[in-house]
């Protein structure tokens, strides 16, 4: 769904994947439930849309919608930093994330559709 700010219309979604330190398979049971709730809190606080989340035993997948003012790296820093801090303040078992992550963009328009549109625009100018 296309959203808007005062000066922009946008439909930006990011697929974010990250892993716990040492890729330990401990994101299960209560830990998984707690993290899912914390990810929702963070997105609500930062005015992000948590479209999907999947906490696997050894990694996390998030699909987050954001206004264009937020860089993908900033969103990842928020999610990883705030989630670790909140989790570790609230619970005795610890969560630590690696510094690495994956982020990919997504929206309703595919790369091929954009390529075709640009090619058609170039053809019209000649």
Secondary structure, 3 states (H helix, E strand, C coil): CCEECCCCEECCEEEEEECEHHHCCCCCHHHHHHHHHHHHHHHHHCCCEEEEEEECCCCEEEEEECCCCCCHHHHHHHHHHHHHHHHHHHCCCCCCECCCCEEEEECCCCHHHHHHHHHHHHHHHC
